[in-house]
Amino acid sequence: MIDDSLNKKVLIIQTAFPGDVLLAIPIAQRILETYPTAEITWVVRKGNESLLIASKAAHQIITWDKKKQKYQNLFSMGVQLTKQQYWLAINCQRFFTTGILMAFLKAQHKLGFKENPWSWCYEKSYSHSKGKKGDQNYLHEVDRNLQLLTGFTPIHRKSPQLTPSVQAIKKAESLMKQGKAWILLAPASVWFTKQWPIEHWTKLASLIPENYSIGIIGGASDIPLGELIKSEVPRVINFCGVADFEESAAMLQTAELLVCNDSAPLHLASSVNLPVIAIFCSTIPEFGFFPLSQRSIALQETSNLPCRPCGVHGKQTCPIGHFACGYSVTPEKVMEAIITIST
């Protein structure tokens, strides 16, 4: 391992979605295990701060507001960062804008992925290779991120670990007052073809036995989806929009099980080692975003649709129009998985 730091100041850049930040957290946690005196600064998209607070692996958090004056904010942030001298600067993203930041940083070691257009300015770069349908050996996103630390720390898989605060735990307890065990559902996704059909979510909620409480989790934008499920199954409680990421982690920590899409809640559940059933519609586990909880089941269509996967991230509509990859995973199959993982 390399221990040639001057000040052990580390910068980690990951300004994508919450799930991407979660899967970058093991980088910081592995660094702190190896170099306990390291000081870690993160650059993340505004709104993802609470994930890092719960990780206990961030000494400073710099947020980039991408919704208002995106490029002006990027420039101001870049000016702020170039005033610092870092030991390690690690870019987990493969996009042009974060590459620019790396080019102008003062850092003893710059690390990132070869796919970034600015990777020429890195000291070391590594391929971000996703698996393909039918592959037997493929990397998890955590593995791809941790390879950036080759030569600096031991490289073996480490799940993201969140430790919600006492306040977050109290918030979760106040929300989940019912004495029954909780099954939480996370039905939303940014991408339509990653989202299991709403009628399947409703049917699943109706199949869950009465000895369980059922909660819907998600952001404020997911409230209408939660209300739609609740309108069909009144005993469902719609928690969408009432908890930030840290509080959501505390809720998951309290629950019995999560059912979700291939989306951020899957990785949030892994961070507290909650049993999870993940439904993969247009995407596939081989891409490297499967659950890391000790007890988990990944469900997907089994007819080997030639159109699947139709993209790495999913799409806003099914390109063919039938959305068979979503509909073929039936609520009955998911209910069987719930029984299996609960016994």
C-alpha positions as CSV (number, residue, x, y, z in Angstrom):
1,M,0.0,0.0,0.0
2,I,1.1,3.6,-0.7
3,D,1.5,5.9,2.2
4,D,3.2,8.9,0.7
5,S,0.7,11.5,1.6
6,L,1.6,15.0,2.8
7,N,-1.7,15.8,4.5
8,K,-4.0,12.9,3.7
9,K,-6.7,15.2,2.3
10,V,-8.9,13.3,0.0
11,L,-11.5,14.5,-2.5
12,I,-14.2,12.2,-3.9
13,I,-16.4,13.4,-6.7
14,Q,-19.8,11.7,-7.3
15,T,-22.5,14.2,-8.5
16,A,-25.0,11.6,-10.0
17,F,-28.1,10.1,-8.4
18,P,-28.4,9.0,-4.7
19,G,-27.8,5.3,-5.6
20,D,-24.5,6.2,-7.2
21,V,-23.4,8.1,-4.1
22,L,-24.3,5.2,-1.9
23,L,-22.2,2.9,-4.0
24,A,-19.2,5.3,-3.8
25,I,-19.3,5.4,0.0
26,P,-17.2,2.2,0.3
27,I,-14.3,4.2,-1.2
28,A,-14.3,6.6,1.7
29,Q,-14.9,3.9,4.3
30,R,-12.1,1.8,2.9
31,I,-9.7,4.8,3.0
32,L,-10.6,5.5,6.6
33,E,-10.0,1.9,7.6
34,T,-6.5,2.1,6.1
35,Y,-5.7,5.7,6.9
36,P,-7.7,6.7,10.0
37,T,-6.4,10.3,10.0
38,A,-7.5,11.0,6.4
39,E,-9.8,14.0,5.9
40,I,-12.4,13.3,3.2
41,T,-14.2,16.0,1.2
42,W,-17.1,15.0,-1.1
43,V,-18.5,16.8,-4.1
44,V,-22.1,15.7,-4.6
45,R,-25.3,16.8,-6.2
46,K,-27.4,19.1,-3.9
47,G,-29.9,16.9,-2.0
48,N,-27.6,13.9,-1.4
49,E,-25.9,15.3,1.7
50,S,-27.8,13.2,4.3
51,L,-26.5,10.0,2.7
52,L,-22.9,11.1,3.5
53,I,-23.8,12.3,7.0
54,A,-25.1,8.9,7.8
55,S,-22.0,7.2,6.3
56,K,-19.7,8.8,8.9
57,A,-17.2,9.0,6.1
58,A,-17.3,12.7,5.2
59,H,-15.5,15.5,7.0
60,Q,-16.7,18.1,4.5
61,I,-19.5,18.1,1.9
62,I,-19.6,20.4,-1.1
63,T,-22.8,20.4,-3.0
64,W,-23.3,21.3,-6.6
65,D,-26.8,22.7,-7.5
66,K,-27.5,21.4,-10.9
67,K,-31.0,22.8,-11.2
68,K,-30.2,26.5,-10.9
69,Q,-27.3,28.2,-12.6
70,K,-25.6,24.8,-13.1
71,Y,-22.5,26.0,-14.9
72,Q,-22.0,29.1,-12.8
73,N,-22.2,27.0,-9.7
74,L,-19.7,24.5,-11.3
75,F,-17.2,27.4,-11.9
76,S,-17.6,28.7,-8.4
77,M,-17.1,25.3,-6.9
78,G,-14.0,24.7,-9.1
79,V,-12.4,27.9,-7.9
80,Q,-13.0,26.8,-4.3
81,L,-11.5,23.4,-4.9
82,T,-8.4,24.6,-6.7
83,K,-7.4,26.5,-3.6
84,Q,-6.8,23.1,-1.8
85,Q,-3.9,20.7,-2.0
86,Y,-5.2,17.1,-2.0
87,W,-3.4,13.8,-1.5
88,L,-6.0,11.8,-3.4
89,A,-8.6,13.2,-5.9
90,I,-11.0,10.5,-7.0
91,N,-13.6,11.0,-9.7
92,C,-16.2,8.3,-9.7
93,Q,-18.0,9.7,-12.8
94,R,-17.3,9.4,-16.4
95,F,-18.7,12.7,-17.6
96,F,-17.0,15.8,-19.2
97,T,-17.9,18.3,-16.5
98,T,-16.4,16.4,-13.5
99,G,-13.3,15.7,-15.7
100,I,-12.8,19.5,-16.0
101,L,-12.7,19.7,-12.2
102,M,-10.1,17.0,-12.0
103,A,-7.9,18.7,-14.6
104,F,-7.5,21.9,-12.6
105,L,-7.2,20.3,-9.2
106,K,-4.0,20.3,-7.2
107,A,-3.6,16.7,-6.1
108,Q,-0.7,14.4,-5.6
109,H,-2.6,11.5,-7.0
110,K,-5.6,11.7,-9.5
111,L,-7.7,8.6,-10.0
112,G,-10.7,7.9,-12.1
113,F,-12.2,5.9,-15.0
114,K,-10.8,5.7,-18.5
115,E,-14.2,6.5,-20.0
116,N,-14.0,10.1,-18.8
117,P,-12.9,12.4,-21.7
118,W,-10.4,14.0,-19.3
119,S,-8.8,10.8,-18.1
120,W,-5.6,11.8,-19.7
121,C,-5.0,14.0,-16.7
122,Y,-5.3,11.1,-14.2
123,E,-2.3,9.5,-12.7
124,K,-4.1,6.1,-12.9
125,S,-7.4,5.2,-14.7
126,Y,-9.4,2.1,-14.8
127,S,-12.0,0.7,-17.1
128,H,-15.7,0.9,-16.0
129,S,-16.9,-2.3,-17.6
130,K,-20.4,-3.5,-17.1
131,G,-21.4,-7.1,-17.5
132,K,-23.6,-8.4,-20.3
133,K,-26.7,-10.6,-20.3
134,G,-25.7,-14.1,-19.5
135,D,-22.3,-13.3,-18.1
136,Q,-21.2,-15.6,-15.2
137,N,-18.5,-13.2,-13.9
138,Y,-19.2,-9.5,-13.6
139,L,-18.4,-6.7,-11.2
140,H,-20.7,-4.9,-8.8
141,E,-20.5,-1.1,-9.0
142,V,-18.9,-1.2,-5.6
143,D,-16.1,-3.4,-7.1
144,R,-15.6,-1.0,-10.0
145,N,-15.3,2.0,-7.6
146,L,-13.0,0.3,-5.2
147,Q,-10.6,-0.7,-8.0
148,L,-9.7,3.0,-8.2
149,L,-7.9,2.5,-4.9
150,T,-5.6,-0.2,-6.3
151,G,-2.2,0.2,-4.5
152,F,-3.7,2.5,-1.8
153,T,-5.9,0.1,0.2
154,P,-6.9,-3.6,0.1
155,I,-9.3,-4.3,-2.7
156,H,-12.2,-6.5,-1.8
157,R,-15.9,-5.8,-1.8
158,K,-17.3,-3.7,1.0
159,S,-21.0,-2.8,1.2
160,P,-21.9,0.8,1.9
161,Q,-22.6,1.2,5.6
162,L,-25.0,3.8,6.9
163,T,-25.4,4.6,10.6
164,P,-28.5,6.7,11.1
165,S,-28.4,9.3,13.9
166,V,-30.4,9.0,17.1
167,Q,-32.7,11.8,15.7
168,A,-33.3,9.9,12.5
169,I,-34.1,6.7,14.4
170,K,-36.6,8.6,16.6
171,K,-38.2,10.0,13.4
172,A,-38.5,6.4,12.0
173,E,-40.0,5.1,15.2
174,S,-42.5,7.9,15.3
175,L,-43.6,7.1,11.8
176,M,-43.7,3.3,12.1
177,K,-45.7,3.1,15.3
178,Q,-47.8,0.0,14.5
179,G,-46.8,-3.1,16.4
180,K,-46.7,-5.4,13.3
181,A,-43.6,-6.2,11.3
182,W,-43.2,-3.8,8.3
183,I,-42.8,-4.6,4.7
184,L,-41.8,-1.5,2.8
185,L,-42.4,-0.9,-0.9
186,A,-40.4,1.5,-3.1
187,P,-42.4,1.6,-6.4
188,A,-40.9,4.6,-8.1
189,S,-38.0,5.1,-10.4
190,V,-36.6,8.0,-12.5
191,W,-36.9,5.7,-15.5
192,F,-40.2,4.2,-16.7
193,T,-38.8,1.0,-17.9
194,K,-37.1,0.4,-14.5
195,Q,-40.4,0.7,-12.7
196,W,-42.5,-2.4,-12.1
197,P,-46.1,-1.7,-13.4
198,I,-48.3,0.2,-10.9
199,E,-51.0,-2.4,-11.2
200,H,-48.5,-5.0,-10.1
201,W,-47.6,-3.0,-7.0
202,T,-51.2,-2.6,-6.1
203,K,-51.9,-6.3,-6.5
204,L,-48.8,-7.2,-4.4
205,A,-50.0,-4.9,-1.6
206,S,-53.3,-6.7,-1.6
207,L,-51.6,-10.1,-1.4
208,I,-49.4,-9.2,1.6
209,P,-50.9,-10.9,4.8
210,E,-52.7,-8.8,7.3
211,N,-50.1,-9.6,10.0
212,Y,-47.7,-7.2,8.2
213,S,-47.9,-3.4,8.1
214,I,-47.2,-2.0,4.6
215,G,-45.5,1.3,3.9
216,I,-44.6,3.1,0.7
217,I,-41.3,5.0,0.6
218,G,-40.0,7.5,-1.8
219,G,-39.5,11.2,-2.4
220,A,-42.0,14.1,-2.5
221,S,-42.5,13.5,-6.3
222,D,-43.6,9.9,-5.6
223,I,-46.5,11.0,-3.3
224,P,-49.1,10.6,-6.1
225,L,-47.9,7.1,-6.9
226,G,-48.1,6.1,-3.2
227,E,-51.6,7.6,-3.0
228,L,-52.7,5.6,-6.1
229,I,-51.6,2.3,-4.4
230,K,-53.3,3.4,-1.1
231,S,-56.6,4.2,-2.9
232,E,-56.7,0.5,-4.0
233,V,-55.3,-0.9,-0.7
234,P,-56.4,1.4,2.1
235,R,-54.3,-0.2,4.8
236,V,-51.1,0.9,3.0
237,I,-49.4,3.9,4.6
238,N,-47.9,6.4,2.2
239,F,-44.5,7.6,3.6
240,C,-43.4,9.3,0.4
241,G,-41.9,12.8,1.0
242,V,-41.8,12.6,4.8
243,A,-38.2,11.4,5.3
244,D,-34.8,12.4,4.0
245,F,-32.2,9.7,3.0
246,E,-30.8,9.3,6.5
247,E,-34.3,9.0,8.0
248,S,-35.3,6.6,5.2
249,A,-32.3,4.4,6.1
250,A,-33.5,4.4,9.7
251,M,-37.0,3.3,8.5
252,L,-35.4,0.5,6.5
253,Q,-33.3,-0.5,9.5
254,T,-36.6,-0.9,11.4
255,A,-38.4,-2.9,8.7
256,E,-38.6,-6.6,8.0
257,L,-38.2,-6.4,4.2
258,L,-38.0,-4.1,1.2
259,V,-39.5,-4.7,-2.2
260,C,-38.1,-2.3,-4.8
261,N,-37.1,-1.7,-8.4
262,D,-33.5,-1.5,-9.7
263,S,-33.1,1.9,-8.1
264,A,-31.6,3.8,-5.1
265,P,-33.8,2.2,-2.3
266,L,-32.2,-1.1,-3.3
267,H,-28.8,0.2,-2.3
268,L,-30.2,2.1,0.7
269,A,-31.5,-1.3,2.0
270,S,-28.0,-2.9,1.4
271,S,-26.4,-0.1,3.5
272,V,-28.4,-1.3,6.6
273,N,-28.3,-5.0,5.5
274,L,-32.1,-5.2,5.2
275,P,-33.5,-8.3,3.3
276,V,-34.5,-7.0,-0.1
277,I,-36.4,-8.3,-3.2
278,A,-35.3,-6.3,-6.2
279,I,-37.3,-6.4,-9.4
280,F,-35.3,-5.9,-12.6
281,C,-37.5,-4.9,-15.5
282,S,-35.5,-3.5,-18.5
283,T,-32.1,-3.6,-16.8
284,I,-30.2,-6.7,-15.7
285,P,-28.2,-7.7,-12.5
286,E,-25.2,-8.2,-14.7
287,F,-24.8,-4.4,-15.1
288,G,-23.6,-4.6,-11.5
289,F,-26.3,-3.0,-9.4
290,F,-27.7,-6.1,-7.7
291,P,-28.4,-6.0,-3.9
292,L,-25.6,-6.6,-1.4
293,S,-27.8,-7.4,1.6
294,Q,-26.9,-10.8,3.1
295,R,-30.5,-12.0,2.3
296,S,-31.7,-10.8,-1.1
297,I,-33.5,-12.0,-4.2
298,A,-33.3,-10.5,-7.7
299,L,-36.4,-11.2,-9.8
300,Q,-36.5,-10.8,-13.6
301,E,-38.3,-12.2,-16.6
302,T,-37.2,-15.7,-17.5
303,S,-38.3,-16.0,-21.2
304,N,-35.0,-14.4,-22.4
305,L,-36.6,-11.5,-24.2
306,P,-34.4,-10.5,-27.2
307,C,-35.1,-6.8,-26.5
308,R,-33.8,-6.9,-22.9
309,P,-31.9,-5.0,-21.8
310,C,-32.9,-2.1,-23.9
311,G,-30.4,0.3,-22.2
312,V,-28.1,0.7,-19.3
313,H,-30.2,3.2,-17.4
314,G,-33.7,2.4,-18.6
315,K,-35.9,4.5,-20.9
316,Q,-38.9,6.8,-20.5
317,T,-41.1,4.4,-22.5
318,C,-40.8,0.8,-23.7
319,P,-39.2,1.1,-27.2
320,I,-41.4,-1.8,-28.4
321,G,-44.5,-0.9,-26.5
322,H,-45.3,-4.1,-24.7
323,F,-43.2,-3.7,-21.6
324,A,-43.1,-7.5,-21.3
325,C,-40.0,-7.3,-19.1
326,G,-42.0,-5.6,-16.4
327,Y,-45.3,-7.4,-16.8
328,S,-43.8,-10.9,-16.9
329,V,-42.7,-10.6,-13.2
330,T,-46.1,-11.2,-11.6
331,P,-47.2,-10.1,-8.1
332,E,-47.6,-13.8,-7.3
333,K,-43.9,-14.4,-8.1
334,V,-42.9,-11.6,-5.8
335,M,-45.2,-12.9,-3.1
336,E,-43.5,-16.3,-3.3
337,A,-40.1,-14.5,-2.9
338,I,-41.4,-12.6,0.1
339,I,-42.4,-16.0,1.7
340,T,-39.0,-17.5,0.8
341,I,-36.9,-14.7,2.2
342,S,-39.0,-14.3,5.3
343,T,-38.6,-18.0,6.4
